[in-house]
Amino acid sequence: MYPNSYDVPIARLVARQILSCAPATPVREVARRMFAERCSSIVVMKDEQVVGIWTEHDALSAGDNPRDLDRPVSEVMSQDVKYCFEDEDSAHVAQNMGELQVRRLPVLNRDKRLVGIVSLGDLALKKKSDAADALKGVSRHT
C-alpha cells in the first residue's frame, strides 16, 4: 500500500491529546490554557466539528488592548482550517504542510471527526526527511 518503505500512515505520528475549545471561549482563557498545557495551538470545535484553529502566532497577534482578550476566540481564529486524513501517508502530509506553509494540521477520520493533530515536531521525531522537506516549504518567503 505504501510504495516507499518510509511512508507510514500519519495516524501513527499524531498527537492524540488535543486541546480544544468552543467558539465563544474568551481569548484570555484560550491563551491561559495554551500556556498551562504548553501547547502551540488549540482547535476550535462546534458540534464535534473543527471550525477553526488558534495558534501561538494568533496569540502574538492578539493585540495590546486588554479588551481584545475578552473577545471570543471565534473572532480571531483561523477559519480556513487545513487538515489531513488519518490514512494519508506521512510523506504526502509533510509535502502538503510545506506547500500550505503550516506547522501543524488537524488529523480527521474519513467522517471528518477530529482524531489528533500532527506538527512538524511530530514528523521530525519520527520522519526527519519529511520534516526537513516540510520545513523548507513552511520557511520559504512568498
N, CA, C and O atoms as a GROMACS GRO file, in nm:
protein
  568
    1MET      N    1   0.082  -0.120   0.000
    1MET     CA    2   0.000   0.000   0.000
    1MET      C    3   0.086   0.126   0.000
    1MET      O    4   0.050   0.225  -0.063
    2TYR      N    5   0.199   0.122   0.070
    2TYR     CA    6   0.289   0.236   0.075
    2TYR      C    7   0.416   0.199   0.001
    2TYR      O    8   0.501   0.128   0.056
    3PRO      N    9   0.431   0.246  -0.124
    3PRO     CA   10   0.541   0.202  -0.208
    3PRO      C   11   0.678   0.231  -0.148
    3PRO      O   12   0.770   0.151  -0.163
    4ASN      N   13   0.694   0.343  -0.082
    4ASN     CA   14   0.820   0.376  -0.017
    4ASN      C   15   0.812   0.322   0.125
    4ASN      O   16   0.721   0.355   0.200
    5SER      N   17   0.907   0.239   0.163
    5SER     CA   18   0.900   0.176   0.295
    5SER      C   19   0.906   0.278   0.407
    5SER      O   20   0.877   0.245   0.522
    6TYR      N   21   0.944   0.403   0.377
    6TYR     CA   22   0.949   0.506   0.479
    6TYR      C   23   0.815   0.575   0.498
    6TYR      O   24   0.795   0.645   0.598
    7ASP      N   25   0.724   0.557   0.406
    7ASP     CA   26   0.592   0.618   0.418
    7ASP      C   27   0.506   0.538   0.513
    7ASP      O   28   0.489   0.417   0.497
    8VAL      N   29   0.452   0.606   0.613
    8VAL     CA   30   0.363   0.542   0.710
    8VAL      C   31   0.238   0.626   0.720
    8VAL      O   32   0.242   0.746   0.693
    9PRO      N   33   0.126   0.566   0.757
    9PRO     CA   34   0.005   0.646   0.776
    9PRO      C   35   0.030   0.751   0.884
    9PRO      O   36   0.092   0.722   0.986
   10ILE      N   37  -0.016   0.869   0.859
   10ILE     CA   38   0.005   0.980   0.953
   10ILE      C   39  -0.056   0.948   1.090
   10ILE      O   40  -0.012   1.004   1.190
   11ALA      N   41  -0.153   0.860   1.095
   11ALA     CA   42  -0.216   0.822   1.222
   11ALA      C   43  -0.114   0.769   1.322
   11ALA      O   44  -0.135   0.778   1.443
   12ARG      N   45  -0.004   0.713   1.273
   12ARG     CA   46   0.100   0.661   1.363
   12ARG      C   47   0.183   0.772   1.427
   12ARG      O   48   0.254   0.747   1.524
   13LEU      N   49   0.174   0.893   1.375
   13LEU     CA   50   0.259   1.002   1.423
   13LEU      C   51   0.184   1.111   1.498
   13LEU      O   52   0.246   1.201   1.555
   14VAL      N   53   0.053   1.106   1.500
   14VAL     CA   54  -0.025   1.217   1.554
   14VAL      C   55  -0.028   1.218   1.706
   14VAL      O   56  -0.019   1.115   1.772
   15ALA      N   57  -0.040   1.340   1.757
   15ALA     CA   58  -0.067   1.358   1.900
   15ALA      C   59  -0.217   1.342   1.919
   15ALA      O   60  -0.295   1.412   1.855
   16ARG      N   61  -0.256   1.253   2.004
   16ARG     CA   62  -0.398   1.227   2.024
   16ARG      C   63  -0.458   1.309   2.137
   16ARG      O   64  -0.580   1.316   2.151
   17GLN      N   65  -0.373   1.370   2.217
   17GLN     CA   66  -0.424   1.461   2.320
   17GLN      C   67  -0.440   1.597   2.253
   17GLN      O   68  -0.343   1.663   2.218
   18ILE      N   69  -0.564   1.636   2.236
   18ILE     CA   70  -0.595   1.756   2.161
   18ILE      C   71  -0.655   1.859   2.255
   18ILE      O   72  -0.750   1.829   2.328
   19LEU      N   73  -0.601   1.977   2.252
   19LEU     CA   74  -0.658   2.086   2.328
   19LEU      C   75  -0.762   2.153   2.239
   19LEU      O   76  -0.731   2.194   2.127
   20SER      N   77  -0.885   2.164   2.289
   20SER     CA   78  -0.991   2.224   2.209
   20SER      C   79  -1.074   2.318   2.295
   20SER      O   80  -1.068   2.314   2.418
   21CYS      N   81  -1.150   2.401   2.228
   21CYS     CA   82  -1.238   2.494   2.297
   21CYS      C   83  -1.359   2.522   2.208
   21CYS      O   84  -1.361   2.486   2.090
   22ALA      N   85  -1.458   2.587   2.266
   22ALA     CA   86  -1.577   2.630   2.192
   22ALA      C   87  -1.550   2.767   2.130
   22ALA      O   88  -1.466   2.841   2.179
   23PRO      N   89  -1.622   2.801   2.023
   23PRO     CA   90  -1.602   2.931   1.958
   23PRO      C   91  -1.623   3.052   2.049
   23PRO      O   92  -1.562   3.157   2.028
   24ALA      N   93  -1.709   3.039   2.149
   24ALA     CA   94  -1.739   3.152   2.238
   24ALA      C   95  -1.636   3.171   2.349
   24ALA      O   96  -1.646   3.267   2.426
   25THR      N   97  -1.539   3.082   2.359
   25THR     CA   98  -1.439   3.092   2.466
   25THR      C   99  -1.360   3.221   2.451
   25THR      O  100  -1.310   3.251   2.343
   26PRO      N  101  -1.346   3.298   2.560
   26PRO     CA  102  -1.268   3.423   2.552
   26PRO      C  103  -1.121   3.394   2.520
   26PRO      O  104  -1.064   3.296   2.566
   27VAL      N  105  -1.062   3.483   2.442
   27VAL     CA  106  -0.921   3.472   2.405
   27VAL      C  107  -0.834   3.458   2.529
   27VAL      O  108  -0.739   3.379   2.529
   28ARG      N  109  -0.865   3.532   2.635
   28ARG     CA  110  -0.787   3.526   2.759
   28ARG      C  111  -0.780   3.382   2.811
   28ARG      O  112  -0.673   3.335   2.850
   29GLU      N  113  -0.893   3.312   2.811
   29GLU     CA  114  -0.898   3.174   2.861
   29GLU      C  115  -0.822   3.079   2.769
   29GLU      O  116  -0.753   2.989   2.816
   30VAL      N  117  -0.836   3.099   2.638
   30VAL     CA  118  -0.767   3.014   2.543
   30VAL      C  119  -0.616   3.030   2.560
   30VAL      O  120  -0.543   2.931   2.563
   31ALA      N  121  -0.569   3.153   2.571
   31ALA     CA  122  -0.426   3.178   2.589
   31ALA      C  123  -0.377   3.117   2.720
   31ALA      O  124  -0.269   3.058   2.724
   32ARG      N  125  -0.454   3.131   2.826
   32ARG     CA  126  -0.416   3.074   2.955
   32ARG      C  127  -0.403   2.922   2.946
   32ARG      O  128  -0.309   2.863   3.000
   33ARG      N  129  -0.499   2.859   2.879
   33ARG     CA  130  -0.495   2.712   2.866
   33ARG      C  131  -0.376   2.668   2.783
   33ARG      O  132  -0.309   2.570   2.817
   34MET      N  133  -0.348   2.738   2.673
   34MET     CA  134  -0.235   2.702   2.590
   34MET      C  135  -0.105   2.713   2.669
   34MET      O  136  -0.018   2.626   2.660
   35PHE      N  137  -0.092   2.820   2.747
   35PHE     CA  138   0.028   2.838   2.828
   35PHE      C  139   0.039   2.727   2.933
   35PHE      O  140   0.146   2.669   2.952
   36ALA      N  141  -0.071   2.700   3.002
   36ALA     CA  142  -0.070   2.598   3.108
   36ALA      C  143  -0.038   2.459   3.054
   36ALA      O  144   0.030   2.381   3.119
   37GLU      N  145  -0.088   2.429   2.935
   37GLU     CA  146  -0.068   2.297   2.875
   37GLU      C  147   0.060   2.290   2.790
   37GLU      O  148   0.097   2.184   2.740
   38ARG      N  149   0.127   2.404   2.776
   38ARG     CA  150   0.249   2.413   2.696
   38ARG      C  151   0.229   2.361   2.556
   38ARG      O  152   0.306   2.279   2.506
   39CYS      N  153   0.124   2.409   2.493
   39CYS     CA  154   0.097   2.368   2.355
   39CYS      C  155   0.098   2.492   2.266
   39CYS      O  156   0.091   2.605   2.314
   40SER      N  157   0.108   2.469   2.137
   40SER     CA  158   0.122   2.580   2.043
   40SER      C  159  -0.004   2.607   1.963
   40SER      O  160  -0.007   2.697   1.879
   41SER      N  161  -0.110   2.530   1.990
   41SER     CA  162  -0.235   2.555   1.918
   41SER      C  163  -0.352   2.496   1.995
   41SER      O  164  -0.336   2.409   2.080
   42ILE      N  165  -0.469   2.547   1.961
   42ILE     CA  166  -0.593   2.494   2.017
   42ILE      C  167  -0.693   2.485   1.903
   42ILE      O  168  -0.707   2.578   1.823
   43VAL      N  169  -0.762   2.373   1.896
   43VAL     CA  170  -0.861   2.351   1.790
   43VAL      C  171  -0.995   2.402   1.841
   43VAL      O  172  -1.037   2.370   1.952
   44VAL      N  173  -1.062   2.480   1.759
   44VAL     CA  174  -1.192   2.534   1.795
   44VAL      C  175  -1.299   2.443   1.736
   44VAL      O  176  -1.303   2.420   1.615
   45MET      N  177  -1.386   2.391   1.824
   45MET     CA  178  -1.485   2.290   1.785
   45MET      C  179  -1.626   2.339   1.811
   45MET      O  180  -1.652   2.408   1.910
   46LYS      N  181  -1.716   2.304   1.722
   46LYS     CA  182  -1.859   2.329   1.741
   46LYS      C  183  -1.932   2.206   1.692
   46LYS      O  184  -1.915   2.163   1.577
   47ASP      N  185  -2.014   2.149   1.778
   47ASP     CA  186  -2.090   2.028   1.743
   47ASP      C  187  -2.000   1.918   1.688
   47ASP      O  188  -2.031   1.856   1.587
   48GLU      N  189  -1.888   1.896   1.755
   48GLU     CA  190  -1.791   1.792   1.720
   48GLU      C  191  -1.724   1.812   1.584
   48GLU      O  192  -1.666   1.718   1.530
   49GLN      N  193  -1.732   1.930   1.530
   49GLN     CA  194  -1.668   1.961   1.402
   49GLN      C  195  -1.562   2.069   1.424
   49GLN      O  196  -1.580   2.160   1.505
   50VAL      N  197  -1.452   2.059   1.351
   50VAL     CA  198  -1.348   2.161   1.356
   50VAL      C  199  -1.398   2.283   1.279
   50VAL      O  200  -1.432   2.274   1.162
   51VAL      N  201  -1.400   2.398   1.348
   51VAL     CA  202  -1.444   2.522   1.282
   51VAL      C  203  -1.332   2.626   1.277
   51VAL      O  204  -1.346   2.730   1.212
   52GLY      N  205  -1.222   2.599   1.347
   52GLY     CA  206  -1.111   2.693   1.345
   52GLY      C  207  -0.994   2.639   1.423
   52GLY      O  208  -1.000   2.534   1.486
   53ILE      N  209  -0.886   2.716   1.417
   53ILE     CA  210  -0.767   2.684   1.496
   53ILE      C  211  -0.706   2.815   1.540
   53ILE      O  212  -0.706   2.913   1.465
   54TRP      N  213  -0.653   2.816   1.660
   54TRP     CA  214  -0.587   2.934   1.715
   54TRP      C  215  -0.448   2.892   1.756
   54TRP      O  216  -0.433   2.796   1.832
   55THR      N  217  -0.347   2.961   1.708
   55THR     CA  218  -0.208   2.921   1.730
   55THR      C  219  -0.132   3.026   1.810
   55THR      O  220  -0.183   3.134   1.838
   56GLU      N  221  -0.010   2.990   1.846
   56GLU     CA  222   0.074   3.087   1.918
   56GLU      C  223   0.096   3.212   1.833
   56GLU      O  224   0.113   3.321   1.888
   57HIS      N  225   0.097   3.198   1.702
   57HIS     CA  226   0.109   3.315   1.614
   57HIS      C  227  -0.012   3.407   1.632
   57HIS      O  228   0.003   3.529   1.638
   58ASP      N  229  -0.130   3.348   1.640
   58ASP     CA  230  -0.251   3.427   1.664
   58ASP      C  231  -0.244   3.496   1.800
   58ASP      O  232  -0.287   3.610   1.815
   59ALA      N  233  -0.189   3.426   1.899
   59ALA     CA  234  -0.178   3.482   2.034
   59ALA      C  235  -0.088   3.605   2.032
   59ALA      O  236  -0.117   3.705   2.096
   60LEU      N  237   0.022   3.596   1.958
   60LEU     CA  238   0.114   3.710   1.949
   60LEU      C  239   0.052   3.827   1.873
   60LEU      O  240   0.088   3.942   1.896
   61SER      N  241  -0.041   3.797   1.784
   61SER     CA  242  -0.107   3.900   1.704
   61SER      C  243  -0.233   3.954   1.769
   61SER      O  244  -0.300   4.041   1.712
   62ALA      N  245  -0.267   3.905   1.887
   62ALA     CA  246  -0.395   3.940   1.951
   62ALA      C  247  -0.406   4.088   1.982
   62ALA      O  248  -0.517   4.140   1.994
   63GLY      N  249  -0.296   4.157   1.994
   63GLY     CA  250  -0.301   4.300   2.019
   63GLY      C  251  -0.274   4.332   2.164
   63GLY      O  252  -0.279   4.245   2.252
   64ASP      N  253  -0.245   4.458   2.187
   64ASP     CA  254  -0.211   4.503   2.322
   64ASP      C  255  -0.330   4.554   2.400
   64ASP      O  256  -0.318   4.581   2.520
   65ASN      N  257  -0.445   4.566   2.336
   65ASN     CA  258  -0.564   4.617   2.404
   65ASN      C  259  -0.622   4.508   2.493
   65ASN      O  260  -0.662   4.403   2.444
   66PRO      N  261  -0.627   4.531   2.625
   66PRO     CA  262  -0.682   4.429   2.715
   66PRO      C  263  -0.823   4.385   2.679
   66PRO      O  264  -0.862   4.272   2.710
   67ARG      N  265  -0.901   4.471   2.615
   67ARG     CA  266  -1.038   4.432   2.575
   67ARG      C  267  -1.035   4.322   2.470
   67ARG      O  268  -1.129   4.243   2.461
   68ASP      N  269  -0.927   4.316   2.391
   68ASP     CA  270  -0.915   4.210   2.291
   68ASP      C  271  -0.914   4.072   2.356
   68ASP      O  272  -0.957   3.974   2.296
   69LEU      N  273  -0.865   4.066   2.478
   69LEU     CA  274  -0.856   3.938   2.548
   69LEU      C  275  -0.992   3.885   2.591
   69LEU      O  276  -1.006   3.767   2.622
   70ASP      N  277  -1.092   3.971   2.593
   70ASP     CA  278  -1.227   3.928   2.629
   70ASP      C  279  -1.311   3.891   2.508
   70ASP      O  280  -1.425   3.846   2.522
   71ARG      N  281  -1.257   3.908   2.390
   71ARG     CA  282  -1.329   3.871   2.267
   71ARG      C  283  -1.337   3.720   2.256
   71ARG      O  284  -1.248   3.649   2.304
   72PRO      N  285  -1.443   3.668   2.193
   72PRO     CA  286  -1.449   3.523   2.170
   72PRO      C  287  -1.341   3.482   2.069
   72PRO      O  288  -1.311   3.556   1.975
   73VAL      N  289  -1.286   3.366   2.090
   73VAL     CA  290  -1.181   3.317   2.002
   73VAL      C  291  -1.230   3.307   1.857
   73VAL      O  292  -1.150   3.316   1.765
   74SER      N  293  -1.359   3.290   1.837
   74SER     CA  294  -1.414   3.279   1.701
   74SER      C  295  -1.390   3.405   1.619
   74SER      O  296  -1.390   3.399   1.496
   75GLU      N  297  -1.369   3.518   1.685
   75GLU     CA  298  -1.345   3.643   1.613
   75GLU      C  299  -1.201   3.657   1.565
   75GLU      O  300  -1.172   3.739   1.478
   76VAL      N  301  -1.111   3.578   1.620
   76VAL     CA  302  -0.969   3.595   1.586
   76VAL      C  303  -0.901   3.466   1.539
   76VAL      O  304  -0.783   3.468   1.505
   77MET      N  305  -0.973   3.356   1.537
   77MET     CA  306  -0.914   3.227   1.497
   77MET      C  307  -0.898   3.221   1.345
   77MET      O  308  -0.959   3.299   1.272
   78SER      N  309  -0.815   3.130   1.300
   78SER     CA  310  -0.805   3.099   1.158
   78SER      C  311  -0.922   3.009   1.124
   78SER      O  312  -0.937   2.901   1.181
   79GLN      N  313  -1.005   3.054   1.031
   79GLN     CA  314  -1.126   2.978   0.998
   79GLN      C  315  -1.107   2.883   0.882
   79GLN      O  316  -1.176   2.782   0.872
   80ASP      N  317  -1.015   2.914   0.794
   80ASP     CA  318  -0.989   2.829   0.679
   80ASP      C  319  -0.890   2.721   0.721
   80ASP      O  320  -0.772   2.726   0.688
   81VAL      N  321  -0.941   2.623   0.796
   81VAL     CA  322  -0.855   2.522   0.856
   81VAL      C  323  -0.816   2.418   0.753
   81VAL      O  324  -0.902   2.354   0.690
   82LYS      N  325  -0.687   2.402   0.737
   82LYS     CA  326  -0.635   2.294   0.652
   82LYS      C  327  -0.622   2.172   0.741
   82LYS      O  328  -0.596   2.184   0.860
   83TYR      N  329  -0.641   2.056   0.684
   83TYR     CA  330  -0.636   1.932   0.762
   83TYR      C  331  -0.587   1.819   0.674
   83TYR      O  332  -0.572   1.834   0.552
   84CYS      N  333  -0.563   1.705   0.736
   84CYS     CA  334  -0.529   1.585   0.662
   84CYS      C  335  -0.612   1.471   0.719
   84CYS      O  336  -0.675   1.484   0.824
   85PHE      N  337  -0.612   1.360   0.649
   85PHE     CA  338  -0.684   1.242   0.695
   85PHE      C  339  -0.587   1.143   0.758
   85PHE      O  340  -0.471   1.135   0.719
   86GLU      N  341  -0.635   1.069   0.856
   86GLU     CA  342  -0.551   0.976   0.932
   86GLU      C  343  -0.490   0.866   0.846
   86GLU      O  344  -0.390   0.806   0.886
   87ASP      N  345  -0.548   0.837   0.730
   87ASP     CA  346  -0.493   0.730   0.647
   87ASP      C  347  -0.399   0.779   0.538
   87ASP      O  348  -0.352   0.700   0.456
   88GLU      N  349  -0.370   0.910   0.535
   88GLU     CA  350  -0.272   0.963   0.440
   88GLU      C  351  -0.132   0.927   0.488
   88GLU      O  352  -0.108   0.914   0.608
   89ASP      N  353  -0.039   0.912   0.393
   89ASP     CA  354   0.097   0.878   0.435
   89ASP      C  355   0.173   1.004   0.475
   89ASP      O  356   0.143   1.114   0.429
   90SER      N  357   0.271   0.984   0.562
   90SER     CA  358   0.342   1.097   0.621
   90SER      C  359   0.416   1.183   0.518
   90SER      O  360   0.422   1.305   0.534
   91ALA      N  361   0.470   1.122   0.416
   91ALA     CA  362   0.541   1.199   0.314
   91ALA      C  363   0.445   1.295   0.243
   91ALA      O  364   0.480   1.410   0.216
   92HIS      N  365   0.326   1.248   0.213
   92HIS     CA  366   0.226   1.332   0.147
   92HIS      C  367   0.182   1.446   0.238
   92HIS      O  368   0.170   1.561   0.194
   93VAL      N  369   0.159   1.415   0.365
   93VAL     CA  370   0.119   1.518   0.462
   93VAL      C  371   0.229   1.622   0.478
   93VAL      O  372   0.202   1.742   0.480
   94ALA      N  373   0.354   1.577   0.489
   94ALA     CA  374   0.467   1.669   0.502
   94ALA      C  375   0.477   1.760   0.379
   94ALA      O  376   0.502   1.880   0.392
   95GLN      N  377   0.458   1.703   0.261
   95GLN     CA  378   0.462   1.783   0.138
   95GLN      C  379   0.352   1.889   0.142
   95GLN      O  380   0.376   2.004   0.108
   96ASN      N  381   0.232   1.849   0.182
   96ASN     CA  382   0.121   1.945   0.190
   96ASN      C  383   0.149   2.054   0.292
   96ASN      O  384   0.117   2.170   0.268
   97MET      N  385   0.207   2.019   0.406
   97MET     CA  386   0.239   2.119   0.508
   97MET      C  387   0.336   2.222   0.451
   97MET      O  388   0.322   2.342   0.476
   98GLY      N  389   0.434   2.176   0.375
   98GLY     CA  390   0.528   2.268   0.313
   98GLY      C  391   0.461   2.358   0.212
   98GLY      O  392   0.485   2.479   0.210
   99GLU      N  393   0.376   2.300   0.127
   99GLU     CA  394   0.306   2.379   0.025
   99GLU      C  395   0.210   2.480   0.088
   99GLU      O  396   0.198   2.593   0.040
  100LEU      N  397   0.142   2.439   0.194
  100LEU     CA  398   0.046   2.526   0.262
  100LEU      C  399   0.113   2.624   0.358
  100LEU      O  400   0.051   2.719   0.404
  101GLN      N  401   0.240   2.600   0.386
  101GLN     CA  402   0.318   2.679   0.481
  101GLN      C  403   0.254   2.680   0.619
  101GLN      O  404   0.233   2.787   0.678
  102VAL      N  405   0.223   2.561   0.670
  102VAL     CA  406   0.167   2.546   0.804
  102VAL      C  407   0.256   2.454   0.886
  102VAL      O  408   0.323   2.366   0.831
  103ARG      N  409   0.257   2.475   1.015
  103ARG     CA  410   0.342   2.396   1.105
  103ARG      C  411   0.265   2.285   1.175
  103ARG      O  412   0.325   2.200   1.241
  104ARG      N  413   0.134   2.284   1.161
  104ARG     CA  414   0.054   2.180   1.223
  104ARG      C  415  -0.074   2.162   1.143
  104ARG      O  416  -0.122   2.256   1.078
  105LEU      N  417  -0.130   2.042   1.148
  105LEU     CA  418  -0.256   2.011   1.080
  105LEU      C  419  -0.343   1.925   1.170
  105LEU      O  420  -0.296   1.828   1.227
  106PRO      N  421  -0.471   1.961   1.183
  106PRO     CA  422  -0.564   1.867   1.247
  106PRO      C  423  -0.573   1.741   1.162
  106PRO      O  424  -0.566   1.746   1.039
  107VAL      N  425  -0.588   1.629   1.228
  107VAL     CA  426  -0.600   1.500   1.159
  107VAL      C  427  -0.742   1.450   1.180
  107VAL      O  428  -0.787   1.436   1.293
  108LEU      N  429  -0.811   1.423   1.069
  108LEU     CA  430  -0.950   1.379   1.074
  108LEU      C  431  -0.963   1.236   1.023
  108LEU      O  432  -0.880   1.189   0.945
  109ASN      N  433  -1.068   1.168   1.068
  109ASN     CA  434  -1.101   1.040   1.005
  109ASN      C  435  -1.187   1.073   0.883
  109ASN      O  436  -1.218   1.189   0.858
  110ARG      N  437  -1.225   0.972   0.809
  110ARG     CA  438  -1.300   0.997   0.684
  110ARG      C  439  -1.443   1.046   0.710
  110ARG      O  440  -1.511   1.088   0.616
  111ASP      N  441  -1.488   1.041   0.836
  111ASP     CA  442  -1.617   1.101   0.873
  111ASP      C  443  -1.599   1.246   0.915
  111ASP      O  444  -1.692   1.310   0.964
  112LYS      N  445  -1.478   1.297   0.896
  112LYS     CA  446  -1.438   1.434   0.932
  112LYS      C  447  -1.450   1.462   1.081
  112LYS      O  448  -1.483   1.573   1.122
  113ARG      N  449  -1.422   1.360   1.160
  113ARG     CA  450  -1.414   1.374   1.306
  113ARG      C  451  -1.267   1.388   1.343
  113ARG      O  452  -1.182   1.318   1.290
  114LEU      N  453  -1.238   1.479   1.434
  114LEU     CA  454  -1.103   1.504   1.478
  114LEU      C  455  -1.048   1.384   1.556
  114LEU      O  456  -1.110   1.337   1.651
  115VAL      N  457  -0.932   1.335   1.514
  115VAL     CA  458  -0.869   1.223   1.585
  115VAL      C  459  -0.732   1.260   1.642
  115VAL      O  460  -0.676   1.186   1.722
  116GLY      N  461  -0.678   1.374   1.602
  116GLY     CA  462  -0.548   1.415   1.651
  116GLY      C  463  -0.499   1.539   1.580
  116GLY      O  464  -0.572   1.603   1.505
  117ILE      N  465  -0.374   1.571   1.606
  117ILE     CA  466  -0.310   1.684   1.540
  117ILE      C  467  -0.167   1.644   1.513
  117ILE      O  468  -0.104   1.580   1.597
  118VAL      N  469  -0.114   1.682   1.398
  118VAL     CA  470   0.024   1.649   1.364
  118VAL      C  471   0.099   1.780   1.344
  118VAL      O  472   0.047   1.875   1.284
  119SER      N  473   0.220   1.784   1.394
  119SER     CA  474   0.304   1.904   1.382
  119SER      C  475   0.435   1.868   1.313
  119SER      O  476   0.470   1.751   1.298
  120LEU      N  477   0.507   1.971   1.273
  120LEU     CA  478   0.640   1.946   1.219
  120LEU      C  479   0.727   1.874   1.321
  120LEU      O  480   0.810   1.791   1.284
  121GLY      N  481   0.708   1.906   1.448
  121GLY     CA  482   0.783   1.838   1.553
  121GLY      C  483   0.755   1.689   1.556
  121GLY      O  484   0.847   1.609   1.574
  122ASP      N  485   0.628   1.650   1.537
  122ASP     CA  486   0.593   1.507   1.532
  122ASP      C  487   0.665   1.439   1.416
  122ASP      O  488   0.717   1.329   1.431
  123LEU      N  489   0.667   1.506   1.301
  123LEU     CA  490   0.735   1.450   1.185
  123LEU      C  491   0.885   1.443   1.209
  123LEU      O  492   0.950   1.346   1.169
  124ALA      N  493   0.940   1.544   1.273
  124ALA     CA  494   1.084   1.547   1.298
  124ALA      C  495   1.127   1.433   1.390
  124ALA      O  496   1.234   1.375   1.372
  125LEU      N  497   1.043   1.399   1.487
  125LEU     CA  498   1.077   1.291   1.579
  125LEU      C  499   1.077   1.155   1.511
  125LEU      O  500   1.156   1.068   1.545
  126LYS      N  501   0.988   1.138   1.414
  126LYS     CA  502   0.972   1.007   1.351
  126LYS      C  503   1.024   1.001   1.208
  126LYS      O  504   1.078   0.899   1.164
  127LYS      N  505   1.009   1.109   1.136
  127LYS     CA  506   1.037   1.109   0.992
  127LYS      C  507   1.120   1.232   0.957
  127LYS      O  508   1.068   1.327   0.899
  128LYS      N  509   1.247   1.233   0.992
  128LYS     CA  510   1.331   1.351   0.978
  128LYS      C  511   1.334   1.408   0.837
  128LYS      O  512   1.331   1.530   0.820
  129SER      N  513   1.338   1.323   0.735
  129SER     CA  514   1.345   1.374   0.599
  129SER      C  515   1.214   1.444   0.561
  129SER      O  516   1.217   1.548   0.494
  130ASP      N  517   1.099   1.388   0.602
  130ASP     CA  518   0.971   1.451   0.574
  130ASP      C  519   0.963   1.587   0.642
  130ASP      O  520   0.918   1.685   0.582
  131ALA      N  521   1.006   1.594   0.767
  131ALA     CA  522   1.001   1.719   0.841
  131ALA      C  523   1.091   1.823   0.778
  131ALA      O  524   1.054   1.940   0.768
  132ALA      N  525   1.209   1.783   0.734
  132ALA     CA  526   1.302   1.877   0.671
  132ALA      C  527   1.240   1.934   0.544
  132ALA      O  528   1.248   2.054   0.519
  133ASP      N  529   1.179   1.849   0.463
  133ASP     CA  530   1.116   1.895   0.340
  133ASP      C  531   1.001   1.990   0.370
  133ASP      O  532   0.986   2.093   0.305
  134ALA      N  533   0.919   1.957   0.470
  134ALA     CA  534   0.806   2.042   0.505
  134ALA      C  535   0.855   2.176   0.558
  134ALA      O  536   0.800   2.280   0.524
  135LEU      N  537   0.959   2.174   0.641
  135LEU     CA  538   1.012   2.298   0.698
  135LEU      C  539   1.066   2.390   0.590
  135LEU      O  540   1.051   2.512   0.599
  136LYS      N  541   1.129   2.334   0.489
  136LYS     CA  542   1.176   2.416   0.377
  136LYS      C  543   1.060   2.490   0.313
  136LYS      O  544   1.072   2.608   0.280
  137GLY      N  545   0.947   2.421   0.295
  137GLY     CA  546   0.830   2.485   0.236
  137GLY      C  547   0.769   2.589   0.327
  137GLY      O  548   0.732   2.698   0.282
  138VAL      N  549   0.757   2.557   0.457
  138VAL     CA  550   0.698   2.650   0.553
  138VAL      C  551   0.783   2.775   0.563
  138VAL      O  552   0.730   2.886   0.578
  139SER      N  553   0.914   2.759   0.556
  139SER     CA  554   1.006   2.870   0.577
  139SER      C  555   1.030   2.956   0.454
  139SER      O  556   1.089   3.064   0.464
  140ARG      N  557   0.985   2.912   0.339
  140ARG     CA  558   1.012   2.990   0.217
  140ARG      C  559   0.935   3.122   0.222
  140ARG      O  560   0.826   3.131   0.279
  141HIS      N  561   0.993   3.222   0.162
  141HIS     CA  562   0.931   3.354   0.158
  141HIS      C  563   0.841   3.362   0.035
  141HIS      O  564   0.877   3.316  -0.073
  142THR      N  565   0.724   3.422   0.054
  142THR     CA  566   0.633   3.437  -0.059
  142THR      C  567   0.620   3.583  -0.095
  142THR      O  568   0.547   3.617  -0.189
   0.00000   0.00000   0.00000
